[in-house]
Amino acid sequence: MSTPTLTAIFKTLSNLTPLEPSTQDDFAIALHDLHRAHHGYQGPLHNLSEADAAHARSVFLTLHVLFPHELLPALDILDRALVTKLVARPDNHPRTDGKEDETIAYAEGEGKSPLEATVYEVFYIQSASAADQAASSRYRSRHSKSSTTSTYYEVRLDSWNCTCPAFSVSAFQCLSLVSSSDSETRDFIAAGVERFDARMGQTWEFGGTATLKPGRIPSCKHILAAVLATAAPKLFKDGVMEKAVSREELVAWGSGWGELGG
């Protein structure tokens, strides 16, 4: 399936809007909160209208056929809120000294080139197995706490990369073994550069906006979770913790000096 088709399938989820609880029935809201406390949290995906729920069901069934091994684990990652999204502040954005997270608001970038108007972001996704081990242990020593930094995987949608082993295996399997001539290679690279220039104004695309796509696109549950969070923020906003950081801080996080490590 082509990249534009896959991107369009994911983007259809952005049209789904969860229903807001009625503010007039306080008793119903209290019962809903009590049910959440005893039976677990159900996010906006479980609070859709009948028409949106039917549309979401068909979309997720399609995605399950396309990604039979990655979709359900990706939804589990979002349901357990294991995703942290770091967004680089623009150079002219004022920095606050408070400890609370900032509210991110970016201009449309009028008068700027697509490269200057690009918002740089990266995802850090905690390993689900590591989260289970951390939850089962009530007390952790200083040594075990510092060792958890290696259980976070870095995901970048623009360059389409994840640092987990599963993505490396998938990328290796997607390599084309068919040899091509030098002229075919040059033509392919030139066409890829033209597509890259045309995509610079886009926020995201399945397979990355800064990549060449010679064949099947590699994937894993972490990168699929990041795609779902980006394509449908209304549905998965509760599963993503978003932070605004400077570009220097973003580099530090990628070098392993951040809170989560690289």
N, C-alpha and C positions, 0 to 999 in steps of 0.2 A: 504494500500500500504506500502511496506517495506521501511525502512530507506535508504538503498543503492539506491533504485529506485528513491525516492524523491530527494536524493542528486544528482544523475545523471541527473535528469531533470533540476534542477537549474544550474548545471555546464555546460550544453549545451549552456547556455546564454553567457558563457565566450568566446565562439568561434565567437561571433558576433562582428564585428569591424565597428564602424561608419566611414563613408566617410569623408575625410578631404576636406574642401573647397578649390577650386582652387585659387592659389596665383597669377595667371596671369590675372584674370578678377576682377579688383578692383571695377568696377561698379556693378558687380553682388554681391560682398561682401557687398558693401554699401547698396544696395537694401535689402539684407538679414538682415542686422543690423536694417534697418528702419522698416522692417516688424516685427522683434522681439520686437522693442520698442512699436509698436502700437497694436500688437496682442498677446503679451506675449511670453515668452521664450520657445523654443522647444529644448529639449536636444538631446543628441546623439541617443536616441532611435528613434527619428523621422528622422534621417539622415543615414539610412541603404540602402544598395543595394537591388534590387528587390528580389534576392535570400535570403538574410539575413532577409529582412522584412517578407517574406513568412514563413521562419523558426521561426522567433520570434512570428509571429501571432499564429502559431500552438502551440508553447510552452506556450504562455500566455493564450490561450484558455484552454489548459490542466490544467494549474494552477488555472484558474478561476473555473473550475469544482471541483478541489480538495479543493480550498479555496474560496468559493463563497462570504463570508462576509469579508474576510481580504485582498484579492489581490488589488482591486481597491483603498481602503483607503491607503494601503501600497505604491502604485504607486503615489498617491496624496502627501503623506509625502515626498517622494523623489523628486517629481516635485517641491515642495515648499521649498526644501533644509532645512528641519527641523531636519536633522540628524547630530550629532557631534560624531566623532569617536576619542577616546583617546587611544593611543598606548604607552605602557610602554617602555621607553628606556632601553637598556641593561645596566648593572652596569658599564661597561667600556666605555659607550658612553659619550663623552664630553658634558657638559651642557653649553648652551649659555645664556648670560644675556640679550640679545636683546628682544624686545617685539614681533618681527615678528615670525611667526610659522617656525619651522625647517623643512627641507627636510629630510624625514625619509629614511634611507638606512640601511638595516640589512644584515649581512653575513648569509651564509647558515648554520652556526653552525657546521663546520667541527670539528671532534674530541670531540664533546659534546654529552651528552645524549639527548634523545628527550625532556626530561623535561627541561634541561638547554637551549635548542635551541628554546623552545616555546616562541612565542611573545604574551604577555598578552595584550588584548585589550578589551575595553568596549564601548558601544554606549550609548549616551544620546539623546533621541528623544523628541522634544517638542510636547506638546499636540496641535493638529490642532485647536481645539476650542479656546485654550488660545492664539494661534497665531492670530486667527481672531479678538479676543478682543483687543489684543495689537495693531493690525494694524488699527482698527477702532478708537482708541484713539490717538490723535495727541500728547497730552502731558500727561505724567504719573507722579504722585507724587512719592516721595521717598518711601512711604509705599507700594504703588501698585507695584513698581518695585521690591522691595525685596520679595514680596509675590509670584512672578512668578517662584521662584525656585521650588515650589511644582508641577509645570506643566510640568516638565521634567521627563521622565521615563527612568530608567536604564535597559539596555538590555545586557545580556551576552550570547554569543552563545555557549561557551564551557560548561557551566553549564545549558544552555537552560532555561533562566529565564528572565522575564520582570516584572517590579514593577507595571504595570498597573492593574486595577481591572479586566479587560476582560481576561487577562492571568490567573489570579487566578481562575476565574470561569471555564475557559477551562481546567485548570489543575485538578480542582475538578471533572469535568465531565469525565475526562479520567481515574480517579482512578478505578482500578478493584475491584469489589465487591465480586469476587469469592475467597473464603478462600482457602488457601493451607497449606499443612503440613509443619512441620519444615524442613524436609529433602528436600522438593521441594524448599523451600525458600533458604536454604543454597546452593543448586545446582544452583539456579538462580543467586545468588550473586556471586558465584565463577565463573560462566560463564561470568557474567558482568565484573568482574575484569580482566579476560583474554582479553575480547574485549577492555576494557579500555587501557590495556598495548599495544595492537596492534594498537590502534588509536592515541597513544601519538605523533607520528610523523606527523599526519595529521593536516592541518590548521583548518578545520572546517568540520562538518557533520550535516546534518539536524537531529535535536533532541539532539545535543550536543555531544562532544567528551568525556565528563566526567560525563555521566549520564547512568543510567540503563533504558531500554525501555521495560517495561512489556506489553504495549498495545498501544493505539492510542496516538500520540504525541500532547501535547497542543500547541496552537498557538494564536497569536493576530496580529493586523496590524503592531505593532511596531517591533516585532521580525521578521516578514516577510519582512519588509523594510530593516532590518539589514542583513537578509539572501540575499536579492537581491543585496544589495550594496557590499556584500562580494563575492558573486558568479559571478557577472558581473560588475567589477569596471569600465570597459570601457564605459558601458552604463549609469551608474549612478554616475559617478565621480563628476558631477556638483551638485548633490544633497547631498553630504556628505562633511562636513568640518572636516579635519583630523588634529590632534594635537599630537605631541610627548611630553610626560610628564614622570617624574620620577615615580618610584613605590610609593614613599611617597606622591607625588601629586595625584596619582591615588587613594590612600587610602583616602586622604583628600576630593577629589571630591565625593567619595562614602559616606563619613560621612556628607556631606552637607556643607563643607567648600570651595568647588570649586566655579567656576564662575556660573555653572548651578545648582549645588546642587544635592542631591540624592533623 
